[in-house]
Structure formats: C-alpha cells, structure tokens
Amino acid sequence: MTNTSYEHGRVGLLLIDLVNENFSEDGKAYSIYAPEYERLGTIENLKRLIDGVREHQNVPIFYSSTAFTDADYQSWKHVSGIHRQMFDKRLFEAGTWNAEFFADLAPKPGDVVLAPHKSLDVFAHTDLEFQLRQKNVEYLAIAGVSGIMAVESTARTAMERGYHVTTFTDAIAAPGGLVTYQAMMRGLNMISHNVISVDEFLASLPKLAAA
C-alpha cells in the first residue's frame, strides 16, 4: 500500500528500541532478530533511514527505548507472556549498557529522546504525544523492533488517535522468519496508511523540502 502524500513540516520519524539489547551482538535479544536483520538488511536500512531523514531539518526524529527497574521485575502483579519473557531474562535493565542506544543508530543533538516505555505501546506512560504536538507532527513514520509488538501496538494507537501512519517493509524485524514477516505485513497494512520501503520514504522527502 503506497500513498506517499505528506504535508510539509508535519512529518516525524519514531524509532523504537534501537538499543544494545536488540542490535548489538552482545545483547540478550540480538540472536532472535539476527536472521531477519540479515534477510531484510534491517540495520543498514535503519542507518540509511536515519541519515536520510537528518538531511531534512523539518523532519524531527523521536527515539523511544524500553527500561525496567528492579521494582518492575519484582512487583508487577499481572505479567503478560511477553513481559514474562523479558523479566525472566532481565531484558532492558535500566541503567545498564543493554538499555543504551546502539552506537550506530543512536540519537544525535537535536533528536528527541522520549521517556522510557514499559508497555508495548509507546504512547502509554511516555511523553510521545506531547512531543509530537510540540513538533506539529501529524504524519508519523515508525520503524524499529519488534514489528509484531511495540511497532504494531504504537502504530495502532497512532492511527486511532488520528495520525497518518507510515510503517516500513525493511526497517523493521520480528522473530519467526518469513511466515511471521508475512503476517506482520498483513497486520501493518490494516492499521497503517502507508507500508513502504526506506527508499520510497526517503524519495518523498525532497518533495517536502521543496514544498
């Protein structure tokens, strides 16, 4: 699905969980994503996406990361399946290297670093909506991991709150190989206005700059 008609000055890019835990070979979750990173070229595509967007000062970049404290690991009364997996392995431990942004994909001055999220939906319990409104963003592009968890949950909420949502075919990943990827694409097409490649998204930005 492609309908790359964006309004000048109204586009933003949200990057979810580009942290060492997921993207460094020493991260605890890296191995579950690695086959898809290789198949899709996810890491290189994210680099191109970020570098391409930074060439356009009118497209802000928002970074979101997950972080859990000792109190979170020990005190949650109702722990879902995905949180149980994260808690059992102490993934995304606040204050550790694992929860820091992966150097090759990390924020730079001028980017917006959001408060850490604990739920799958970045809108919940973070300052995302406030920051989007501060930057006058209506067209929100979302990339990162996991495509079937945080990306999907956040994209769904953005759509339901009236944002124009773009998700990516190649700046994303989820465990499970091709079958999961195909299901993920079907799901994203249901809740996104555009599901496109990094190249297609970047090709629309010069038009915005000229608007």
N, C-alpha and C positions, 0 to 999 in steps of 0.2 A: 504494500500500500504506500503510495507516494503522493504527497500533496504539499510540496515544499514552498509554501507561500507564507513567509514570515513578515512581521511588521518591524520596520527599522526601529532600533532602540528598545525593543520589547522582548528580546531573546536572551535566555540564560542557559548555562550548562551545569547540571548537577552530577557530580562524580561520587559514587557510593563505595565505601570500604576499599579504597586503594591503599591498603596498609600492608605492612610486612607479613602479617599473619597469612594473608591471601596471596601476596605477589612475590615475596622473597622465597628462594628455595629452602631457606631455613624456617619458614613459617609453618605452623602446625597444620594449616588448612591448604597449603600450596599443592600438595600431592593430589587432592581431589579435583583441583581445577586444571592441573598441568596438561593433561591430554587435550582439553578443549582450548587452552591457551595456544597450544601448538597448532591444533587443527584450524582454528579461526584466526590466528595471528593477533590474539586479543591485546597482548601487552604492547606490541608495536602499533597496533591501531589506536590504542588509547594515547600513546605518545604523540602520534600524528594528529589526533583529535585535539588534544590539549594545546600542542604547539600551534595548530592552525587557528584555533579559537583565540589564542593570545595575540594573534596578529590584528585582531579586531577589538579595539578598546571599548566598543559599545556592546560587547557580549560578556557579561560577568560570569565567572566560574565559581561555583559553590562546592566545597568539599565536605563530605559527611563521613564520619567514622563511628564504629561501634566500640564501646568500652564498658567493661563490667568491673565492679569493685568486689572485695571480699564479702561485703554485706549482700551484694546482689547474688553471688554464688550460693550463699548460705541461707538467705532469708526469704526468697520467693516462695510463696505458698503454693501457687499453681504454676508448674513449669511445663511448658509445651514440649513437644518432641524435639523441635529444632533447638530450643533453648537447653533442653536436657543434654543434647549432644555437645553444645558449646560449653555448658557448665562442667560436664564430666571431664572435658579436656582443658578446661580453664582457658578457652579461647578469648582473644581480645581483652586481655587483662590490663586494666587501667594502669598507667604509669610505667608500662614495660615497653621494650623495643617492639614487641609483637603488635602493639596497638598504634605504633607510629606510622606515618605515611611512608610508603615505599619511595626511596630516593628518586628513582627515575620518573615517578608520576606525582611527585609531591607538590604542594601549594607553593606559590611564589608571592612576593609582595603585591598587594592589590587583589588577590583572590580572597574569597570569603570562606573562612573555616567555621563551620557550624558547631554548636554544642553537640557532644557525642550522643548517639541514639542507642537505645537498648531494645526497643521493639523493632520489628521488621520495617515498619512504616516510618520513614524519616520525618514525616510531618508530626508524628506523635512525640510530644515531650522535647522537641527541639525548637530552635528559633528560625526554622526554614521559611515558614510563611511570612514572618516579619521581614526577613532578609529579602525575600522575593519582592515584597511590596516596596521596600526601601529602594530597590534597584529597578522598579517599574517593569518587572518581568511578567509577561503573560504567556509566552511561548517557551516551554521548559523542555529541554533535551536532557535525557537521563541515561547514564552509562555506568558500568561497573559490575559488581557482583553482590550477591548471587542473583542471576537473572530470574530465577523462579521464586526468590524470597524477597529480599529488600528492594530490588529494582521493580519487580512486579507490584509489590504492595504500595510502594511510593507512587508509581505511575498511576495506579488505580485511584488513589486518593487525589492526586493532582487532577486527573480527568474529572472526578466527581466534584471537585471544588471549582471547576470552570476553566482550568488552564488548558491550553493547547499543548498536547504531549507528544514528544518525539522520543522513540526508543531506537536502539541500534541492532543491526544484524550481526555486527562484527566487533563491537567494543563492549562485549558482554561475555559472560560464561556462567555455566552451571554444571554441577556434577551429573554424570549419567550418559554422556556421549550423544550420538546423533539422535536417538529416539527422544531423549529429554529435550534436546535442542529444538527439534521439530515441534514438540508440544509447547515449548516455551514461545516459539514464534507465533503459533496459533493463538496462544493466550495474549501475547502482547498486541497482536493485530486487533483483538477485540476491545482493548482499553486505550490504545494509542491512536492519535490522528495520523502520525507518520511512523512507519517502521522502515528505516533506511540504513544504508552503509555510511561509514565515516566519510568516504569520498563524496557521496551525494549531499551530506550535510554541509561539508566544507565548501562545496561548489555553490551553495546558496548564500554563503557569507559575503563574497564580493558584491553580490546584488544588494545586500543590506548596506554595505559601506557606501555604495553609490546612490542609495536612496535619498 
